[in-house]
Amino acid sequence: MATKVWLVSHAANADLRAGVLAAAGADDGAIAEALDARARAAIEAWRTRWYATVTENGAVARALTSPATIAQASAHAAGFDAEIEDALADTAFGAWAGRRLTDIANETPEALGAWTRDPAFRPPGGGESFDEVRLRVSAWLDALPADSHAPIVAFTHASVIRAAVLHALGAPSSTFRQLEIAPLSVTALRRNANGWVWIAATP
């Protein structure tokens, strides 16, 4: 049986809704407080709609999560005892981490514009380019076992899911901003004899 991976974009918290780029680092120990009421309600609706589908009615080979607190909290609230996978981490935003996009746009519009267009652009202060995210995500996908008998469910970030889809399609990284990944959206990939393919996901 071909390996199937369900990629779930984590719930939106107050920072995401306010356009704040994620701060660097992994679990900060505040998983229980990571979700506000709006996020918890959204995940409950997600469970009703998606849980049986992504687990294929209860069978899961592995449940994984980004190290980010919001991703861990989303996985837990969705009913998964997920293990941390570093390859699923969000983009490292360097000096932009923890800052509002509107503030960055006001202060350094040229740099922010380059970030939205150029997959090789690195945010200042040790940030990570989309090309670098794609390299680590592609390596993680290709290292997964080829014949898992149950799906893998992974809670992660929009940038990671963009990278995974482009890897599956063999599409150029320059198209990365043409993919919109909404909070709690679900993306399915399956490995076949020719590599990874994208599957339209329906509950």
N, C-alpha and C positions, 0 to 999 in steps of 0.2 A: 504494500500500500504506500502511495506517495505521501511524503510529509506535507502537512497543511499547517499554516500559521495564520492565526487571527491576530491582527494588530489593532489594539484599541487605544484611541487617543484619550488621555486622562481628562477628568472633569475640569470645568473652568472654575477657578477660585477667584477671589477678589482681585488679585494681582493680574491675572490673565485678562479679566474683564476690563481692567483699567489700563491695559497695554504696557504692563511692567515686564521687562525681560527677566527670566528666571535667574536667581542668584546662583553662584557656583556652590558646589558641595553636594553631598549626598544626604542621607537621612539626618535630620536635625533633632530627632527624638520627639517631634510634635505631631505624629501621625493622627492621633485622636482629635486634634484641633485643626487639622489641615483642611477640612471640608466645612463650609458654611451650610446653612439650611438650604439655600438654593442649589448647591452642588449635591447635597445628599438627596434631595428630591429628584434631581436629574438622574442620578445613578439608580435610584429605585425604579424609575421609569425605564431606564436602560435594562435593568435586570428582567423586568417583565417582558420586554421586547426581544432581548438578545440572548439571555443566559442559556436557554435550551439549545439555541442554534450554535453558539460558539463552542459549547461543550459537547455538541452532538449527543444531546440527551444524557449527559453525565460523564462521558469519557474524556479525560484530559491527560495528555502525556506529561505536560509540564505547564505550570502557570508561572509566568515571569513578570518582572516589573523593572522599570528604570529605578536607579537609586534615589530619584527625587521623591521627597515626602509626598507631594501631591499625587504622584503616580502610585506610590505604595498605598496611600489612603484610598485612592479610587479602586485599586484591585481588591483591597480588603472589603470595602463597602459593597462591591459587586459580588462578593461571595467567594473570593479566591485566596487561598493560602499561597501567595506567590513568593518565589525566591528572587533575589536581586541579580540582575544581569547588567554589568557595566556597559556593555555594547549598546544597550538601549537608552543610555543617558542622553539628556537634552544637549543641544549645542552649547558649548562653552562660550559665553558672551564677553569674556575678558572684562575690560573696564566698563562695559555697558551693563553688566549684570546688576540687577536690582534697580535699574533706572527705567523711567517712562520713555516710550518711543517718541512721544511728543516733545519731551525735553531734548532728546538726542537730535531730533529733526531741527529744532530751533538753534542748537549750538553748533552742530556739524552736519548740515544738510548734505554736503557732498559725500561724506563718508557713509551716511545712512543710505543715500541713493545708490552708491556702489554696492553696498551690502544687499540691496534688493535686486540688483541686476547681475552681479558677478559671482558665480559659485566659488571662485577662488579667493574672494575677499575675506580677510580675517578682521574681526572687530579689534580695535586697539587694546593693548594690555594683555596679550596672550589669548585672544579669542580664537575660535575654531571656525574654519571656513566650511561651507556646505560640502565642498569636495572632500574634505577630511571626514565629515560625518558620513558621507556616502561610502568612503573606503572602509570604515569600521563596521557599518551596518551590513555592507555587502559581504565582508569577511565573516561576520557572524552568521548570516543566512547560509552561506555556502558551507560552513562548518557543521551545520545541523545534520543529524542523521537522515539518510535518504529514504528510510522506510518506516517512519513512525506509524504505529497502528492507531494512534489517537492524536487529535490536534494539539498544537501548542498555542496557548493564549498569552499574549504579551501586552502589558499596559505601558505605554510609552508616550512620545511627544510628536507633534506635527512634523518637525524636521526629520525625525527618524523614519516616520511613515513615508514621507516624500522620498527619502533616499531609498527605501525598500521598494517602492513602486517603480521608480526609475531604473533600479537595478533589474527588477523582473522584466521590464519592458525593453531594456537595453537602450533607453532613451538618454539623450545628452543631459548633463547636469545643468546646462543653460536654461532648461525648461522648468527648473524647480519651483519658480514662483507661479507657474501655471496650474499648480496643484493646490487646492484649498482643502485643508483637513480640519474639520470642525471638532470641538470637544465631544468626546464619547462617540465619535464616528468609528465605524468598523471597516477594516480592510482585510481581505482574505488573499493569501498567496499559496500556491501549491507548486511543489517541485515535480517536474516530469523529466523525461529522458533528455530534453533539450535545455533544462535549467528551470528557472522560476517563471511562473505565469501569474498574472493578476486575475482574480475571480470577482465578478460582480456579486456583492454580498447582499442577501435578502433574508429577513428574519422569518 
